[in-house]
Amino acid sequence: MEITGIVKKLFDIQKFDSGFRKREIVITTEEPYPQNILIEFIQDKVDLLENIKPKDKIKVFINLRGREWTNPEGIIRYFNSIQGWKIESNYTGTLNKASSTTPSLSSDDFDDLPF
């Protein structure tokens, strides 16, 4: 899946004692009813945001993640997250060096899975 829009906000990199890294970004979609979408990048994918700045128009390739959690009272809750794994930023003339892009996309370009 992919989301195209304007970068509204870039958050700082979060580093945890376990070595886990995470950085979040908010993209505002360009549609009749724009949406502010929070996307997280984890571990080595954090580096994809290195050259991205607010107001850049980008395309982010994403995976939807869901998980189940049981609280201490035994109540089950469900959570979703949106994880980015590739960025194309050729809309602004700046290309993120860590992402892979091609001038024209074909259906073959979407056959590679990030895992």
CYANA upper distance limits for C-alpha pairs under 8 A (distance plus 0.5 A):
  1 MET  CA     61 PHE  CA      6.22
  1 MET  CA     62 ILE  CA      5.90
  1 MET  CA     63 ASN  CA      7.09
  2 GLU  CA     59 LYS  CA      7.14
  2 GLU  CA     60 VAL  CA      5.92
  2 GLU  CA     61 PHE  CA      4.73
  2 GLU  CA     62 ILE  CA      6.05
  3 ILE  CA     29 THR  CA      7.93
  3 ILE  CA     59 LYS  CA      6.12
  3 ILE  CA     60 VAL  CA      5.74
  3 ILE  CA     61 PHE  CA      7.03
  3 ILE  CA     62 ILE  CA      7.95
  4 THR  CA     27 ILE  CA      8.24
  4 THR  CA     29 THR  CA      6.67
  4 THR  CA     30 GLU  CA      8.00
  4 THR  CA     57 LYS  CA      7.83
  4 THR  CA     58 ILE  CA      6.22
  4 THR  CA     59 LYS  CA      4.74
  4 THR  CA     60 VAL  CA      6.81
  5 GLY  CA     27 ILE  CA      6.11
  5 GLY  CA     28 THR  CA      5.75
  5 GLY  CA     29 THR  CA      4.79
  5 GLY  CA     30 GLU  CA      6.20
  5 GLY  CA     57 LYS  CA      6.02
  5 GLY  CA     58 ILE  CA      6.29
  5 GLY  CA     59 LYS  CA      7.13
  6 ILE  CA     27 ILE  CA      5.94
  6 ILE  CA     28 THR  CA      5.70
  6 ILE  CA     29 THR  CA      7.03
  6 ILE  CA     30 GLU  CA      8.11
  6 ILE  CA     54 PRO  CA      8.06
  6 ILE  CA     55 LYS  CA      5.99
  6 ILE  CA     56 ASP  CA      6.08
  6 ILE  CA     57 LYS  CA      4.92
  6 ILE  CA     58 ILE  CA      6.87
  7 VAL  CA     25 ILE  CA      7.82
  7 VAL  CA     26 VAL  CA      6.59
  7 VAL  CA     27 ILE  CA      5.16
  7 VAL  CA     28 THR  CA      6.89
  7 VAL  CA     53 LYS  CA      7.42
  7 VAL  CA     54 PRO  CA      5.35
  7 VAL  CA     55 LYS  CA      5.50
  7 VAL  CA     56 ASP  CA      5.93
  7 VAL  CA     57 LYS  CA      6.86
  7 VAL  CA     58 ILE  CA      7.77
  8 LYS  CA     25 ILE  CA      8.15
  8 LYS  CA     26 VAL  CA      5.90
  8 LYS  CA     27 ILE  CA      6.01
  8 LYS  CA     28 THR  CA      6.65
  8 LYS  CA     36 ASN  CA      8.46
  8 LYS  CA     54 PRO  CA      5.99
  8 LYS  CA     55 LYS  CA      6.73
  9 LYS  CA     25 ILE  CA      6.17
  9 LYS  CA     26 VAL  CA      5.55
  9 LYS  CA     27 ILE  CA      7.79
  9 LYS  CA     54 PRO  CA      6.43
 10 LEU  CA     23 ARG  CA      8.43
 10 LEU  CA     24 GLU  CA      6.84
 10 LEU  CA     25 ILE  CA      5.07
 10 LEU  CA     26 VAL  CA      7.05
 10 LEU  CA     53 LYS  CA      7.76
 10 LEU  CA     54 PRO  CA      7.46
 11 PHE  CA     23 ARG  CA      6.71
 11 PHE  CA     24 GLU  CA      5.90
 11 PHE  CA     25 ILE  CA      6.52
 12 ASP  CA     23 ARG  CA      6.70
 12 ASP  CA     24 GLU  CA      8.04
 13 ILE  CA     21 ARG  CA      7.35
 13 ILE  CA     22 LYS  CA      6.27
 13 ILE  CA     23 ARG  CA      5.13
 13 ILE  CA     24 GLU  CA      8.20
 13 ILE  CA     46 VAL  CA      8.15
 14 GLN  CA     21 ARG  CA      6.13
 14 GLN  CA     22 LYS  CA      5.65
 14 GLN  CA     23 ARG  CA      6.59
 15 LYS  CA     19 GLY  CA      7.14
 15 LYS  CA     20 PHE  CA      6.48
 15 LYS  CA     21 ARG  CA      5.20
 15 LYS  CA     22 LYS  CA      7.22
 16 PHE  CA     20 PHE  CA      5.82
 16 PHE  CA     21 ARG  CA      6.97
 20 PHE  CA     42 ILE  CA      8.13
 20 PHE  CA     43 GLN  CA      6.63
 21 ARG  CA     42 ILE  CA      6.17
 21 ARG  CA     43 GLN  CA      5.34
 21 ARG  CA     44 ASP  CA      8.40
 21 ARG  CA     46 VAL  CA      7.77
 22 LYS  CA     40 GLU  CA      7.28
 22 LYS  CA     41 PHE  CA      6.17
 22 LYS  CA     42 ILE  CA      4.91
 22 LYS  CA     43 GLN  CA      6.68
 22 LYS  CA     46 VAL  CA      6.83
 23 ARG  CA     40 GLU  CA      6.25
 23 ARG  CA     41 PHE  CA      5.81
 23 ARG  CA     42 ILE  CA      7.03
 23 ARG  CA     46 VAL  CA      6.37
 24 GLU  CA     38 LEU  CA      7.22
 24 GLU  CA     39 ILE  CA      6.12
 24 GLU  CA     40 GLU  CA      4.82
 24 GLU  CA     41 PHE  CA      6.64
 25 ILE  CA     38 LEU  CA      6.26
 25 ILE  CA     39 ILE  CA      5.89
 25 ILE  CA     40 GLU  CA      6.92
 26 VAL  CA     36 ASN  CA      6.67
 26 VAL  CA     37 ILE  CA      5.87
 26 VAL  CA     38 LEU  CA      5.02
 26 VAL  CA     39 ILE  CA      6.76
 27 ILE  CA     35 GLN  CA      8.43
 27 ILE  CA     36 ASN  CA      6.10
 27 ILE  CA     37 ILE  CA      5.70
 27 ILE  CA     38 LEU  CA      7.10
 27 ILE  CA     39 ILE  CA      8.14
 28 THR  CA     34 PRO  CA      6.72
 28 THR  CA     35 GLN  CA      5.97
 28 THR  CA     36 ASN  CA      4.97
 28 THR  CA     37 ILE  CA      6.82
 29 THR  CA     34 PRO  CA      5.53
 29 THR  CA     35 GLN  CA      5.84
 29 THR  CA     36 ASN  CA      7.12
 29 THR  CA     37 ILE  CA      8.12
 30 GLU  CA     34 PRO  CA      6.06
 30 GLU  CA     35 GLN  CA      8.41
 38 LEU  CA     82 ILE  CA      7.72
 39 ILE  CA     81 SER  CA      8.10
 39 ILE  CA     82 ILE  CA      5.67
 39 ILE  CA     83 GLN  CA      6.16
 39 ILE  CA     84 GLY  CA      6.69
 40 GLU  CA     81 SER  CA      8.15
 40 GLU  CA     82 ILE  CA      6.69
 40 GLU  CA     83 GLN  CA      5.38
 40 GLU  CA     84 GLY  CA      6.50
 41 PHE  CA     45 LYS  CA      5.92
 41 PHE  CA     46 VAL  CA      5.61
 41 PHE  CA     83 GLN  CA      6.18
 41 PHE  CA     84 GLY  CA      5.77
 41 PHE  CA     85 TRP  CA      7.41
 42 ILE  CA     46 VAL  CA      6.03
 42 ILE  CA     83 GLN  CA      8.06
 45 LYS  CA     49 LEU  CA      8.38
 45 LYS  CA     84 GLY  CA      8.03
 45 LYS  CA     85 TRP  CA      6.58
 45 LYS  CA     86 LYS  CA      8.29
 46 VAL  CA     50 GLU  CA      8.10
 47 ASP  CA     98 ALA  CA      7.46
 48 LEU  CA     52 ILE  CA      8.49
 48 LEU  CA     86 LYS  CA      7.66
 48 LEU  CA     87 ILE  CA      7.33
 48 LEU  CA     96 ASN  CA      7.17
 48 LEU  CA     97 LYS  CA      8.25
 48 LEU  CA     98 ALA  CA      5.88
 48 LEU  CA     99 SER  CA      6.89
 49 LEU  CA     96 ASN  CA      8.08
 50 GLU  CA     96 ASN  CA      7.95
 51 ASN  CA     95 LEU  CA      8.38
 51 ASN  CA     96 ASN  CA      6.23
 51 ASN  CA     97 LYS  CA      8.33
 52 ILE  CA     56 ASP  CA      7.29
 52 ILE  CA     89 SER  CA      8.44
 52 ILE  CA     96 ASN  CA      7.62
 56 ASP  CA     89 SER  CA      7.92
 56 ASP  CA     91 TYR  CA      8.34
 56 ASP  CA     92 THR  CA      6.75
 57 LYS  CA     89 SER  CA      6.95
 57 LYS  CA     91 TYR  CA      6.22
 57 LYS  CA     92 THR  CA      6.65
 58 ILE  CA     87 ILE  CA      7.31
 58 ILE  CA     88 GLU  CA      6.22
 58 ILE  CA     89 SER  CA      4.98
 58 ILE  CA     90 ASN  CA      7.79
 58 ILE  CA     91 TYR  CA      6.88
 58 ILE  CA     92 THR  CA      8.40
 59 LYS  CA     87 ILE  CA      6.21
 59 LYS  CA     88 GLU  CA      5.58
 59 LYS  CA     89 SER  CA      6.88
 60 VAL  CA     84 GLY  CA      6.77
 60 VAL  CA     85 TRP  CA      8.00
 60 VAL  CA     86 LYS  CA      6.39
 60 VAL  CA     87 ILE  CA      5.15
 60 VAL  CA     88 GLU  CA      7.04
 61 PHE  CA     84 GLY  CA      6.23
 61 PHE  CA     85 TRP  CA      6.41
 61 PHE  CA     86 LYS  CA      5.63
 61 PHE  CA     87 ILE  CA      6.79
 62 ILE  CA     82 ILE  CA      6.93
 62 ILE  CA     83 GLN  CA      5.88
 62 ILE  CA     84 GLY  CA      4.88
 62 ILE  CA     85 TRP  CA      6.44
 62 ILE  CA     86 LYS  CA      7.90
 63 ASN  CA     82 ILE  CA      6.43
 63 ASN  CA     83 GLN  CA      5.78
 63 ASN  CA     84 GLY  CA      7.00
 63 ASN  CA     85 TRP  CA      8.10
 64 LEU  CA     80 ASN  CA      7.60
 64 LEU  CA     81 SER  CA      6.49
 64 LEU  CA     82 ILE  CA      5.34
 64 LEU  CA     83 GLN  CA      6.90
 65 ARG  CA     80 ASN  CA      6.04
 65 ARG  CA     81 SER  CA      5.63
 65 ARG  CA     82 ILE  CA      6.69
 65 ARG  CA     83 GLN  CA      7.75
 66 GLY  CA     78 TYR  CA      7.55
 66 GLY  CA     79 PHE  CA      6.09
 66 GLY  CA     80 ASN  CA      4.84
 66 GLY  CA     81 SER  CA      6.89
 67 ARG  CA     78 TYR  CA      6.21
 67 ARG  CA     79 PHE  CA      5.92
 67 ARG  CA     80 ASN  CA      7.05
 68 GLU  CA     76 ILE  CA      7.30
 68 GLU  CA     77 ARG  CA      6.33
 68 GLU  CA     78 TYR  CA      5.12
 68 GLU  CA     79 PHE  CA      7.01
 69 TRP  CA     76 ILE  CA      6.13
 69 TRP  CA     77 ARG  CA      5.72
 69 TRP  CA     78 TYR  CA      6.70
 69 TRP  CA     79 PHE  CA      8.29
 70 THR  CA     74 GLY  CA      6.06
 70 THR  CA     75 ILE  CA      5.93
 70 THR  CA     76 ILE  CA      4.83
 70 THR  CA     77 ARG  CA      6.66
 71 ASN  CA     75 ILE  CA      5.98
 71 ASN  CA     76 ILE  CA      6.99
 71 ASN  CA     77 ARG  CA      8.10
 85 TRP  CA    114 PRO  CA      7.33
 86 LYS  CA     99 SER  CA      6.27
 86 LYS  CA    100 SER  CA      7.94
 87 ILE  CA     96 ASN  CA      7.70
 87 ILE  CA     99 SER  CA      6.11
 87 ILE  CA    100 SER  CA      8.16
 88 GLU  CA     95 LEU  CA      7.36
 88 GLU  CA     96 ASN  CA      7.50
 88 GLU  CA     99 SER  CA      7.11
 88 GLU  CA    100 SER  CA      7.82
 88 GLU  CA    101 THR  CA      6.61
 89 SER  CA     93 GLY  CA      7.71
 89 SER  CA     94 THR  CA      6.50
 89 SER  CA     95 LEU  CA      5.65
 89 SER  CA     96 ASN  CA      6.83
 90 ASN  CA     94 THR  CA      6.11
 90 ASN  CA     95 LEU  CA      5.78
 95 LEU  CA     99 SER  CA      8.33
105 LEU  CA    109 ASP  CA      6.73
106 SER  CA    110 PHE  CA      8.16
107 SER  CA    111 ASP  CA      7.69
